[in-house]
Every structure is written in structure tokens, then in C-alpha cells.
Amino acid sequence: MYSKEIFTKCSTNSEAFERLVNVIAALRAPDGCPWDRVQTHESLTREMIEEAYEVVQAIENKDVPNLREELGDVLLQVVMHSAIAEDDGEFTLADVCNEVAEKMIGRHPHVFGGNVEKYGFEQVNSVDNVLDLWENVKRSEKQETSQTSAMEKIPLSLPALIRAEKIQKKARKVGFDWPDVSGAFAKIDEETAELKEACDQGDKDHIAEELGDLLFAVVNAARFLDVDPEKALNSTSLKFMKRFSYVEEQAALQGRELTDMTLEEMDALWVEAKSRYIF
């Protein structure tokens, strides 16, 4: 039998957190859930990524009840991974909490009485100062001796557009960047021409390489324009789906299937969708 505390909602943060820990422990106990008992760090990788994206979706939708739920799912993943690690003798949930607390204290010397001069600052009184200080402290902690080593630590698991932007920002910190967006635009033109040339040659590997170069150049332009390339692309994908839905609906009203229409007929409906400001 489980203690009644497991089934009782708690009124304080610490009690509620302990309740969640106890629920996970019960699920992974010998007489618990067969699925939860066999999970590993590796088997839960996809769930961790998906739950994080669902939090972002809830924020973008301004859906507060869903945000609360999705944050709980992310917290569940943290507690689950910590329980797995503790069972394997690797680390505990207390280790996780203490380590991130120490990190926050160490990276905020301007708040917790540390020596900001050590990191090249006389005082920290703006958001930009804080971000620069954070990077300097982080570089010192990780003993990064070059920007290349900092780039190499950017996770490959990040979405490619986000990772490209982070790499470019590392290069910018040492001045390896164009003075303004015109350089990025010129690079887009250059890479577009090279992609067309690769297509004419028909070399698949070369085409992939040049397409990657073009995408990297577009991210550079987005960075100069202060546009999140990931959000911009997602917004365009959503716009495309809405306009395509209009095309599909209009075809249905005509009693036709899209597969029976010519490209010109579908394109006419697409132009109509654009003229109706369907976003």
C-alpha cells in the first residue's frame, strides 16, 4: 500500500516536489510500472525533446493552463532521469539541484557578491552587461581556450537553424562578421549562384553542400535583422498550410480533387488565397 501523501495534493512547493519524487519512485519500484522500470536515459531522449517543444508551443499559444501542464511534463522528465541515474549510482536529484544552484550563483557575481572585475567588468547594470558577463563566466568555467572550442560544445541535437545562429554569434564575438546586413545579402546571392551551378552539374553531394551554405547565409541575414530564423520558418510553414487549405477547400467546392487539377489551376486558387490575406 502506498502512503496517503502520494494521493494528496500539496500546498507548498517543497511538499509538492517531494510528492512527485515519491510518485516516480513508486512507479520504478519492483512492484511498480513495467514500462517505467525499464526506461533509460537513451530511451527517454525523444520525450525530453518533445516535452520541451510542447512548452514552447503553449507559450506561443498564450495557453496558461496548457503551459502549467507541459512544464509539469518537463519536470517529470528531470525527476525521471535523476531517478534512473540514482538507481545506476551516477548522481542524485539533490546533485542536479545543487549543481544548477551553484551554477546560477557563480554566473551572477553581480547579484551574489562575487568579483565582477575578474571577468572584465567594473559594474553590471544593464541586460547587455549581464549577457556578456554570463558568457565570460561560462568561458572561464569551461576553460574554453578558443571560440572554436566554444562552437564545438553547441549541441548537435539543436535544430539546425538555431545551432547555426549560435555558431555565428560565437564568431561575431571576436569580430569575424560583416559590418552590416549588406554583407549577408551579398553572401546569399553568391551561395544561390553556386547552388544553381551545382544543380547544373548534377552532383548530389555538391548540391547538398551548397544548399547548406545558402541556409547558413540566410541565418546570417536573419541574425543581422534581429529575426529568429526558426520562428520565421515556422510562421511561413503555417502560412503555407492555411493557404493550401484554402486551395483544397475551393477545389472541393468545385467537386474536384487536387490530383485531377493542373498546376496552373491550383496556382490560380493559391493567388486567390493570397489576395484574401490568408496568413
C-alpha positions as CSV (number, residue, x, y, z in Angstrom):
1,M,0.0,0.0,0.0
2,Y,1.2,3.5,-0.8
3,S,1.1,6.3,1.8
4,K,-1.8,8.7,1.6
5,E,0.7,11.5,0.9
6,I,1.1,10.2,-2.6
7,F,-2.6,10.8,-3.4
8,T,-2.9,14.1,-1.6
9,K,-2.3,17.5,-3.4
10,C,0.2,19.7,-1.6
11,S,0.0,23.4,-0.8
12,T,3.8,24.2,-0.7
13,N,6.4,23.9,-3.4
14,S,8.7,21.6,-1.4
15,E,5.9,19.2,-0.4
16,A,4.6,19.1,-4.0
17,F,8.1,18.4,-5.3
18,E,8.6,15.6,-2.8
19,R,5.2,14.2,-3.8
20,L,6.3,14.0,-7.4
21,V,9.6,12.3,-6.4
22,N,7.7,9.7,-4.4
23,V,5.3,9.0,-7.3
24,I,8.3,8.4,-9.6
25,A,9.9,6.2,-7.0
26,A,6.7,4.2,-6.7
27,L,6.5,3.8,-10.5
28,R,10.1,2.5,-10.7
29,A,9.8,0.2,-7.7
30,P,9.9,-3.6,-8.3
31,D,6.1,-3.8,-7.9
32,G,5.6,-0.6,-9.9
33,C,5.0,0.0,-13.6
34,P,6.8,-2.3,-16.0
35,W,7.3,0.5,-18.6
36,D,8.8,3.0,-16.1
37,R,11.1,0.4,-14.6
38,V,12.9,-0.3,-17.9
39,Q,13.4,3.3,-19.1
40,T,16.9,4.6,-19.6
41,H,18.4,8.0,-20.4
42,E,18.6,6.9,-24.0
43,S,15.0,5.7,-24.3
44,L,13.7,8.9,-22.9
45,T,15.6,11.2,-25.2
46,R,12.8,11.8,-27.7
47,E,10.3,12.5,-24.9
48,M,12.6,15.2,-23.3
49,I,12.9,17.0,-26.7
50,E,9.2,16.7,-27.4
51,E,8.1,18.0,-24.0
52,A,10.4,21.0,-24.3
53,Y,8.8,21.9,-27.7
54,E,5.3,21.5,-26.2
55,V,6.2,24.0,-23.5
56,V,7.3,26.5,-26.3
57,Q,4.0,25.8,-28.2
58,A,2.0,26.5,-25.0
59,I,3.9,29.8,-24.5
60,E,3.3,30.9,-28.2
61,N,-0.4,30.0,-27.9
62,K,-0.6,32.0,-24.6
63,D,-2.3,29.0,-23.2
64,V,-1.6,29.2,-19.5
65,P,-3.4,26.0,-18.3
66,N,-1.5,24.1,-21.0
67,L,1.8,25.7,-20.1
68,R,1.3,24.5,-16.5
69,E,0.7,21.0,-17.8
70,E,3.6,21.0,-20.2
71,L,6.0,22.4,-17.6
72,G,5.0,19.5,-15.4
73,D,5.8,17.1,-18.1
74,V,9.3,18.6,-18.4
75,L,9.8,18.4,-14.7
76,L,8.7,14.8,-14.8
77,Q,11.5,14.1,-17.3
78,V,14.0,15.8,-15.0
79,V,12.9,13.7,-12.0
80,M,12.7,10.6,-14.0
81,H,16.3,11.0,-15.4
82,S,17.5,11.7,-11.9
83,A,15.9,8.6,-10.5
84,I,17.4,6.5,-13.3
85,A,20.8,8.0,-12.5
86,E,20.5,7.4,-8.8
87,D,19.5,3.7,-9.4
88,D,22.6,3.4,-11.6
89,G,24.8,5.0,-8.9
90,E,25.6,8.0,-11.2
91,F,24.1,11.0,-9.3
92,T,21.0,12.1,-7.4
93,L,18.3,14.6,-7.8
94,A,19.9,16.6,-5.0
95,D,23.1,16.7,-7.1
96,V,21.2,18.1,-10.0
97,C,19.5,20.8,-7.9
98,N,22.7,21.7,-6.1
99,E,24.7,21.9,-9.3
100,V,22.3,24.2,-11.1
101,A,22.1,26.4,-7.9
102,E,25.9,26.6,-7.8
103,K,25.9,27.5,-11.5
104,M,23.4,30.3,-11.1
105,I,25.3,31.7,-8.1
106,G,28.6,31.5,-9.9
107,R,27.3,33.1,-13.1
108,H,25.6,36.0,-11.3
109,P,28.6,37.5,-9.3
110,H,26.9,40.9,-9.6
111,V,24.0,39.6,-7.5
112,F,25.7,37.3,-5.1
113,G,28.6,39.4,-4.1
114,G,31.2,37.9,-6.5
115,N,34.2,39.7,-8.1
116,V,32.9,41.1,-11.5
117,E,36.3,42.7,-12.1
118,K,37.7,39.2,-12.5
119,Y,35.6,38.9,-15.7
120,G,36.5,42.3,-17.1
121,F,33.7,44.4,-15.7
122,E,33.7,47.4,-13.3
123,Q,30.0,47.2,-12.8
124,V,27.0,45.3,-14.3
125,N,23.9,47.5,-14.7
126,S,22.2,46.5,-18.0
127,V,20.9,43.4,-19.8
128,D,23.8,43.6,-22.3
129,N,26.3,43.7,-19.5
130,V,24.7,40.7,-17.9
131,L,24.8,38.7,-21.1
132,D,28.4,39.5,-21.7
133,L,29.3,38.7,-18.1
134,W,27.4,35.4,-18.4
135,E,29.5,34.4,-21.4
136,N,32.8,35.4,-19.8
137,V,32.0,33.4,-16.6
138,K,30.8,30.4,-18.7
139,R,34.0,30.5,-20.7
140,S,36.1,30.6,-17.6
141,E,34.2,27.7,-16.0
142,K,34.5,25.5,-19.1
143,Q,38.1,26.6,-19.7
144,E,37.3,27.4,-23.3
145,T,40.6,28.5,-24.9
146,S,39.1,29.4,-28.2
147,Q,35.9,30.3,-29.9
148,T,36.2,27.1,-31.9
149,S,36.1,25.0,-28.7
150,A,33.0,27.0,-27.7
151,M,31.4,26.3,-31.0
152,E,32.1,22.6,-30.7
153,K,30.2,22.4,-27.4
154,I,27.0,23.7,-29.1
155,P,24.8,20.5,-29.1
156,L,24.2,18.8,-32.4
157,S,20.8,17.9,-31.2
158,L,19.6,21.6,-31.5
159,P,17.5,22.5,-34.5
160,A,19.9,23.3,-37.4
161,L,18.8,26.9,-37.7
162,I,19.3,27.6,-34.0
163,R,22.7,25.9,-34.0
164,A,23.9,27.9,-37.0
165,E,22.8,31.1,-35.3
166,K,24.7,30.2,-32.1
167,I,27.8,29.4,-34.1
168,Q,27.7,32.7,-35.9
169,K,27.3,34.6,-32.7
170,K,30.4,32.9,-31.3
171,A,32.3,34.1,-34.4
172,R,30.9,37.6,-34.0
173,K,32.4,37.9,-30.5
174,V,35.9,38.1,-32.0
175,G,34.9,40.4,-34.8
176,F,34.6,37.7,-37.6
177,D,31.4,39.2,-39.0
178,W,30.2,41.7,-41.6
179,P,29.8,45.3,-40.5
180,D,26.1,45.3,-41.6
181,V,23.5,43.2,-43.3
182,S,24.6,44.0,-46.8
183,G,27.4,41.5,-46.5
184,A,24.9,38.8,-45.6
185,F,22.7,39.7,-48.5
186,A,25.7,39.5,-50.9
187,K,26.6,36.1,-49.5
188,I,23.0,34.9,-50.1
189,D,23.4,35.9,-53.8
190,E,26.7,34.3,-54.0
191,E,25.6,31.0,-52.5
192,T,22.4,31.0,-54.6
193,A,24.5,31.2,-57.7
194,E,26.8,28.4,-56.5
195,L,23.7,26.2,-55.7
196,K,22.4,26.7,-59.2
197,E,25.8,25.8,-60.7
198,A,25.9,22.6,-58.5
199,C,22.4,21.7,-59.8
200,D,23.5,22.1,-63.4
201,Q,26.4,19.7,-62.7
202,G,24.0,17.2,-61.1
203,D,26.4,16.3,-58.2
204,K,24.1,15.3,-55.3
205,D,26.9,15.8,-52.6
206,H,27.8,19.2,-54.1
207,I,24.2,20.2,-54.2
208,A,23.7,19.3,-50.5
209,E,26.9,21.3,-49.6
210,E,25.8,24.4,-51.5
211,L,22.3,24.2,-50.1
212,G,23.8,24.1,-46.6
213,D,25.9,27.1,-47.4
214,L,22.8,29.0,-48.6
215,L,20.8,28.2,-45.5
216,F,23.8,29.3,-43.3
217,A,23.9,32.6,-45.2
218,V,20.2,33.1,-44.7
219,V,20.6,32.6,-41.0
220,N,23.3,35.3,-41.1
221,A,20.9,37.7,-42.6
222,A,18.2,36.8,-40.1
223,R,20.7,37.5,-37.3
224,F,21.5,40.9,-38.6
225,L,17.8,41.7,-39.0
226,D,17.1,40.5,-35.4
227,V,14.7,37.8,-36.7
228,D,14.5,34.4,-35.1
229,P,15.0,32.1,-38.2
230,E,13.3,29.2,-36.5
231,K,10.2,31.2,-35.7
232,A,10.2,32.8,-39.2
233,L,10.3,29.5,-40.9
234,N,7.6,28.0,-38.7
235,S,5.5,31.0,-39.4
236,T,5.9,30.6,-43.1
237,S,5.1,26.9,-42.9
238,L,1.9,27.8,-41.0
239,K,1.0,30.4,-43.6
240,F,1.6,27.8,-46.4
241,M,-0.7,25.3,-44.7
242,K,-3.5,27.8,-44.3
243,R,-3.3,28.9,-47.9
244,F,-3.1,25.3,-49.1
245,S,-6.2,24.5,-47.0
246,Y,-8.0,27.3,-48.9
247,V,-6.9,25.8,-52.3
248,E,-8.1,22.4,-51.1
249,E,-11.5,23.7,-49.9
250,Q,-12.1,25.6,-53.1
251,A,-11.3,22.6,-55.2
252,A,-13.8,20.6,-53.1
253,L,-16.5,23.2,-53.7
254,Q,-15.9,22.6,-57.4
255,G,-16.3,18.9,-56.8
256,R,-12.7,18.2,-57.8
257,E,-9.7,16.5,-56.3
258,L,-6.4,18.3,-56.3
259,T,-4.8,15.4,-58.1
260,D,-7.1,16.0,-61.0
261,M,-6.2,19.7,-61.3
262,T,-3.4,21.2,-63.3
263,L,-0.7,23.1,-61.6
264,E,-2.0,26.3,-63.3
265,E,-5.5,25.7,-61.8
266,M,-4.1,25.1,-58.3
267,D,-1.8,28.2,-58.6
268,A,-4.8,30.3,-59.5
269,L,-6.5,29.3,-56.3
270,W,-3.3,30.0,-54.5
271,V,-3.1,33.5,-55.8
272,E,-6.7,33.9,-54.8
273,A,-5.8,32.8,-51.2
274,K,-3.0,35.4,-51.1
275,S,-5.4,38.1,-52.3
276,R,-7.7,37.3,-49.4
277,Y,-4.8,37.9,-47.0
278,I,-4.9,34.4,-45.7
279,F,-2.0,34.1,-43.3
